[in-house]
Amino acid sequence: MPSHARTVTRTTHRVRNALLVVLLLLVVCAAAAGFSGFKLYKSAMSAKAHLNNVVNAAKVIKDGSTDDMVKALSDVSYIQKEAAAAAKQDVSGGLWTLAEKMPVVGGDVKTARTAIGTIDDFAQTTLPQLGKVVTTLTGASLSSGDGQLNMEPIIAAAQKLATVDQSVQSQARTIQDLPDAKLGVVNNALQNGKTQMAALAQVTENLSGMLNMLPNFLGANGARNYVLLAQTNSEIRGTGGLIGSAGSFSADNGKIAVGEFHADAEFPSNAALDDVNQDGDGTLYSGLYFGQVIHNLSSTPDFPRVASMAQKFWQAAPFGGSSDGVMSLDPVALQAMIGATGDVTLSDGRVLNGSNTAEFLLNGAYKELTPSAQDQYFSETAAQAVAHLFSDMNTQKLMTVAKTMLRMAEQRHLYFWSFHEEDQAVLRSAGVTGEITNDAKNPVTGVYSNEMQASKMDWYIQRKSTVKRTGDNTYHVTYSFTNTLQPGEAGSLPEYITANAKGGVAVNRVVIYTPAGGEVSNVSASNGSSFAQVQAKDHMTYMDDISLAPQDTVTIEYDVTTAAGSANLKLDQTPTIGDPAITYEY
């Protein structure tokens, strides 16, 4: 064979061999990548399964009955094992570390691992502490048997829960600060995790605030005296309803005594006139005798302002005196509390329970009773409900009462404000203060109503709303009012219900509040109403009076822009009698 032929052959063999080696390497790499991808996929699916078990168990703690929560927290080892399996077994190791360095998806992998690690930290460190809080309460005697609470275990549990809450808030912030994932499936899971962790953080913050509120509230550090307002949502006002009567109760080292209630007509007039224009927003309350009569103090949606004015009326009354704070309940809150603590028997033998109280006090009483008898029944109900709250206390009742009060406060059916500055932070944490928030990072837009016809027509008004996210920090709010009264039905109702609402036409003054750090624009109404701008304290508002004939629906729409980087927009509103009916589309 010629030398040049042998040279060509050797070259060809070397090229061929080199190509074969490269091809073999490619096959090996592909196989390895496939195997690694398969392992990553399997471990990711396993992590998802374990985390679902953690989430389901945590939801029992957050949303379940008191019994379910106590059982779940008495042994947290199952939740810890599931969280550890996801964090230490499923998403640990070299493959996941390598995956973090991959283009495009590497950031998502890092985000997922951080989130899972945080949830594992929650399961391993925070949950056991929460279990100790429950153990402290479960193993203690909370009632002395003479209507007095044993405050020591409540104080101990409150202090421990404050520590737990700090951990939960830190863990929730870690997850909340994670960047959005690029992959849709990862981002959906991340957003769900952020929502669930934020909700749990809100629960622990509120519950911690509630338990830490109780010692001072119940007079552990000295006797306290409170004014108790009874609001009726049938004649709607900004914080709930017209104040039909007011009474008092005292607390001394865990023992509560409820005083007499007095109808609004028993109070002097003009006791809070100096407060009417303190925020330069008197226009919002024109025609409502704001500051002149006690029953219309609730026209403002800002409860601390209601409380301050109510204290002045209480001090001016011949039966009144000094007060340490003001509490307010409406019939919906009374019904929930009665359902949690036991039925109420009125002086005529009528029994109110957890399902018939609101309807009777908000509508039935106006059909059956004289105005003086209506006030008496409401006063009797409120007095017994408050007296039952803390009597014969045990752990399950305490947790049930706390969850009930938190739910009612969240929906604005229950308020509490203390004039002691040291109390206000824990009350705020419990979510019971009914303040207009100025937190631009957690923006809230408000829709508040006042009935302008001096009628009890709001029993028949249904409200529902939708908050739809339209951009990074833009939203569209739709809010509708429907008068459910049938045409001609108004004629069969007592005049006390319809009053000035001739033909069953209700008139609601609607006030829209701009969120802190944000703007409201493009306000419109389906009936052509034109909203006027009115400056209130720290917020621009939009106001108009809306007429609602029987079977009419009026829908208000507006756009909201919130501060850059803020959390999702929330809607606050004057409490509804039924379901709050707020839909969020984020």
N, C-alpha and C positions, 0 to 999 in steps of 0.2 A: 504494500500500500504506500502510495506516495506520502512523503512527510507532511505535505500541506493538508492532505486528506485526513491524516491521523490528527493533525492539529485542530482541524475543523470539527472532527468527531468528538475530540476531548472537550472542546469549547461547548459544543452542543450538549454533551452530557452534563457539563458543569452548569450550564444555563437551565437544562431540564431539571437537574437535581436541586438547584437553587429554587426554581419555581415550585418544585414538589415540597421543599421544606417550607417555603412561604405559605403555600396552600395548606400544608399540614398545620402550620402555626395558626392560620386563620380559622381552620376548622376547630382547633383546640380552644382558641380564644372565644369563638362563637359558642362552643359547647359550655365553656366556663361561664361566659356571660349569661347564657341561657339558664345554667344551673344556679348561678348567683341570683339572677332575676326571679327564678322560681322560688328560691329560698326567701328572698326579700318579700315576694308576693305572699308566700305562705305565712311568714312571720307577721306581715302587715295585717293579713286577714285574722290571724290569731290574736294580735293586739286589739283589733277592732272588736272581736268577740268578748275578750276580757274587759275592755273598757265599757262595752254595752252593759255588762253585768255590774260594773262599778256604778255607772250612771243610773241603772234601774234601782240599785240599792240606795243610792243617794237620794233619788226621787221619793222613795218611801220615807226617808228622814225629813225631806223638805215638804212633801205634799200629803203624806199619809196621815192616818188617825194617830191620836196620842199613843194608843196601844202599840200600833205598828212601829212608831218612832222609838218608843222605849225598847221594844224587842230588838230592833235593828242596832241600836246603840249599846245594848247590853253585851253584845259579842260582835266586834268589828273585824274579827280575824278573817272572815270570808272576804270582805271588801278589800282588806289589806293584801290577801293572797292574789286576788284578781288584778289589783293595781300593780303589784310587784311582778306578776307574770307578764303584764304588758310592758312595763318599764325596764325590767332587768333581763328578761328572757327574750321577749319578742323584738324589741327595737334596740338592743345593745349588741356590741361586738363589732368586729372589723368591717364587715360588709356594710353596716349602716353608717359607720364612720366614713367609709369610702364613698357611699352614696351621697353623703352631705357635700362632697367636693365635685359632684357631677354638675355640668352646666344645666340650666333651666330648672331642673327638679331638685337640685341640691338645697336650695333655700327652703323648699317645701318640706324636705326631709328633716332639716334642722328644726323648723317650726313644729312639726309633728312630734319630734323627740322631746323638745322643750315642754310642750303641752302635756305629754304623757308623763314626763318626769315630775311636773308640778302636781298633776293629779295623784301620782304615787306619793309625793311628799304630803299632800293633803290626807291621804289614807293612812299613812304610817305615823304621822305626828299630830295632826289636828283632830281626826276622828276620835282617837283614844281620849284626848282631853275633853271633847264634847261628851263622850261616854261617862267621864268622871263627873261632869255637871249633873247628868241625869241620875247617876248613882247617889250623889250628894243629896239630891231632892227626894229620890225614891226611898232612901234609907232613913229619912228624917220624919219626925212628927211635926206637921205644919200647923196644927190646930190644937189649942189648949182645951177645947170643948166648951168654952163659955163665949164663943163668938170672937175670940181674939186669936190673931195669927202669931205663930212662933217665928220671929223675924230672923233669928240667927242663921238657920240653914238657907234662907232666901238670900241673905247678904253674902254668905259664903259662895253659893252657886252663882250669884250675879258677878262676883269678882272673877271667878274662874271663866265664866262665859265671856267676859270682857277680853281676857287673854286669848281665848279661842277665836273670837271675832277679829282680833288683830291679825292672827295667822291667816284666816280665811280672806280678809281684805287684801293682804299681801299676795297671796296665791292668785286671787282673782285679777289683781293688777298685772301680774306677770303674764297671765294668759291674754288679758285684754290688750296689752302692749305688743303682742306678737303681730308681725306684719301679715297682711292678707296673702294667702297662698295663690300661686299661679294656676295650679291645676284645680279645675272645678270641684272634683270629688274631694280633694283635700280641703279646699276652702269652705265647702259646705259643712264638712265635719268640724272645721275650726270655728266657724261662725256659730254652729250649734253649741260647741263647747263654751265659747265666750258667753252666749246667752244663758246657758245653764249655770255656769260658775257665777255670773253676775247676779242671777236670781238667788242662788244659794247665799251669796255674800249679802244680799239685801235682807234675806231671812235672818241670818245670824246677827246682822247689825240691828234690825228691828227687835229681835228677841232679846238681845243683850241690852238694848235701850230700855225695853219693857221691864226686865228683871231688875236692872239697875235703877229704874225709876221708882220701883215699889217701896224701898225702905223710907225715903223721904216722904213720898206720897202717903204712906200709911203711918206716918208720925213716929218713925224709929228714932229720930233725933229731936223730938219735940212735937207737941200737938199741932195739928194743921186744921184749918177751916176753909171750906170750899163753897163756891156758888155752883149750883147745878142748873143748867138751862135745859128746858124741854122744847125742842124745835118740832114743828109739824110741816112735813114736806108737801102737804096738800096745798098750802099757800107758799109757793117756793120763794126762797131767798138765796143770796149768793153762797152762804155757807151751808144751806140746807132748807130751812123753812122758817116761817114766822115763829117767834118765841111766845108760846101760849102761856107759859108759867115758868117760875123759877123758884128754886128752893135752896137748901143748904145741906151739907153733911160734914162731919168732922172725923178725924182719924187721930188716934192717940196710941202709939206703940202697937199698931196692928189691929186695933179695935175701931170699927166704924159705927157711927150713929147718924142716922138720916133725920134731918129736921123737917119742918113743915114746908109745903109748897104754897106759893101765892100767885094768883092769876095776874096777868099783865095789867089789868085795870087797877090793881092795888098799889101799883108803883107810881111815884111822882113823875111829872113830866120834865123835860128839858135838862136832865141831869148830866148829859154828855154833849152839850151844844159846842163846847170848845174843841171837840174832836172832829167835828163834821168836815172842816176844810183843812185839817192838819196836813194832808198830803196834796192839797190843791186839786182834789178830784171830786168836789162837791157836785159837779154836773152829773156824774154817774148815778147819784142818789136823789136827784130832783124829783119831787112828788112822793117820796117815800118816808117823809118825816124822820129822816135819819138823825139820830141823836136826841130827838124830841120824845120818842116813846120807846119803851124797852122792847116791844115786840118786833120792831124793825131794825134793831141793832145788827141782826144777821144779814143785812143787805149787802155788806162787804164780804168778799170771799176770803179775806185775810183774818183768820180767827184770832190771833193775838190782839188785833185791834178791837174785835168783838168783845174779847175778854176784858180789855182795859175799860171799855165803855160800860160793860155789864157791872164791873166792880163799882163804878161811880153810881149807877142806879141802885145797887144793893146797899151801898153806904148811905144813900139819901133816903132810903125807905125806913119807916119807923121800926120795922121788925128786923132790919138788916144790921150790918156792922162791918168789921174788917174781914178780909179774906186773903188767903195765901195763894189762891188760884181759881180757875174757872174750868168746869167740865161741861160738855154739852152732849146730849143724846137725842136722836130722833127715833121714831117708831120702828124703823128698820133695824137700828142698833139694839133697841129694847127687845125686839123679837129674837135676834141672834143670841143675845145674852140670856134670855129666858130659856131658849132652846139648849143652851150650854149648862145652865145652873138649876133649872127646874121651873115648873109652872107657877103662875101668879094667880091667886084667888082674890077677886075684888070684893068690895063691901056688900054688893048685892048677890054674891055667889057666882058671878060670871068667872070662868076660868080662861085665862089667856096662856097660850103655849108658843112653841117655836114655829108655828105655821099660821096662826090666826091673828096674832097681835097687831101686825102692821095694817092689815086690811081693816080691822075694827077701828083702830085709832085714827087712821087716815081717811076713812070713808064711812064705815058703818056707824060710828058714833055720831057723825053729823046728820045721819038719816034718822037715828033713833032717839037722840038725847038733846036736852037743852044746852046752850053754851056753857052754863055754870056746871052742869053735870059732866060735860065733856072735859073741862079743866080738871075736875075732881078725879075722873077715871084715869086721865093721863098722869096726874100727880101720884095716884095710888100705884100705878104700874111702875113708874120710874123709881119711886121710893123702895118698893119691894125688890125690883130688879137689882138696884145698887146694893141693898142690904144682903141679897143672896150671893153677890159676887164673891165675897171672901169668907163666907161662913162655912163651917165644916170643911175646911180646906185640906186637900191631899195633893199629891204630886200630879195625878192625872187631871184633877179639876184645875189646878194651877196652870198646867200646860194648855188645857182646853180653853180656859178663860183668856190666857195670853194670846193664843192663836185667834180666838174670836175677836178680841179687842183690836189686834193688829189688822185683821181683815176689814173690820168696820172702819178703822181709822184710814186705811188705804183707800177706801171708797168714800171717805168724807162723811160717814154717818156718826162718827164719834170723834170728839176733840178734847184735848186737855192742854191747858197752859198754866204755868206757874209764874208767880211774880217774884220768885226767888231765882236769881240769876244762875246760881250753882245747879239748879235743876234743869235748866233749859237745854243744855247740850244732850243729856240723856233722853229727854223728851223728844228732841229733834231726831235722835238716833232711832227712837221707837216709832217715828213717823206719825205722831199723834197731834202735832202742833197746828196743822192746817195753815201753814205759812205760804205766801207767794214766793217761790224760790227765786234767788238771784244768782244761781249757779250756772254760768254760761257753758261749763263743760258737760253738764247734764241738763240740757235745755227742756223746758216745759212750756207749752202753750196752753192757755186756759180758755174755757168757754163757760161763762157763768150767767145765771138767769135770776131775774126778780119778777114775780107776778105783780102786774100793775093794776089789777081790777079788784083787789080786796076780796077775792073769791077763793074757794077751795077746789078750783078746777084742775090743779096740776096732778091730781090723782089720775086724770084721764089723758095726760100728755106723755107720749112715749118719745124717747130720744135715742138715736143711734149715730155712730160716727165711724169714720175711717181715716187713718193717717197713712198715706202712701209715700214712700221714699221715691223721689224723682231724680236725684243726683247725689253727689258726694255729701252735700250738706243742704239739700233742698227737699221740700216735702209739699204735698197737697193734702189739705184737710177738708173733708166733707162732713157736715153736721146737719142732721135733719130732726125736725120736730113734727110729730103727728098728733092731732087731736082725735082720740079714738071714740069720742062721744058720737052716738048715732043722731042724724038729723031729727029734730023733734023730741029727743030724749031729755033735753034740758028742762022742758016744761013739767016733767014728772019728778024732777029733783027738788029737794027743799031749797028755799031761797037762801039759806045760810051757805049752801054749796056754790050756787051760781052767783049770788049777790049782784055785783055790777057787771058780771059777764053775761049780758043779755043774749039770749038765744044760744048760750053755751060757747060764746066767742071769748077765748082766753087771750090775754095780751102779756107776752113775756118781753121784758127788757133784756136783751142779749148783749153781753160784753165780752169781747175777744181780747185776751192778753197776749202781747208779744213776748216771746221767750227772752231771757237775759242774754245779751250779746247777739241777738238776732233781729230779724225784721219780718213783718207781715205785709203782704201785698195782694192786690187783685181780689179784694173782698167783694163778694156778690151774694145775692139771695134770689131764690127762684120766684119770689113774689115781687121783685123789683125794689125792695127796700134799699135805702142808701145809708151806709154806715158812716158815722162821723168820728173823726179822731179826737180822743180825749186823753190828755196826759195824766197819768197816775204816778204814784211813787215808784221810780226806777223802771217804769214800763209804759210804753205807748199802748193805748187800748183803742178799740173800735166798738161803737155803741149804736144800737137802734132798737126800737120797739117793734115786735113781730106779732101780728094778729093771727089767731088760729081758730077758724070756724070749725064746727063739727065735721070730721072726716077729711079735713085739710092737712096737707103736708107742706111744710116750708123747709127748703134745703139751703143751707149756707155753705159757701165754699171759699177757701182762701189758700194762698201759698205762703210758705214759711221758709226763710233762709236762716240757718243757725251758724254759730261761730265755727271756723275751720277747725277740724280735728275733734269736734265734740262728739259725744255719744248720740245714739239715735234719739230723735224727738219723742217726747211723751206728751199725752194729752191729760190735762186736769179739768175737772168739771164740777159744777154743782151736782150733788149726789142724785142719782136716779132712784126711783122707788124700787124698781126691779133690777135686772141685769144691767151693769154699766154699759154693755153693748158697744165697746170700743174695739175695733179691728185694726191691727197693725200690719201693714204690708211693706216689709223691708226687703 
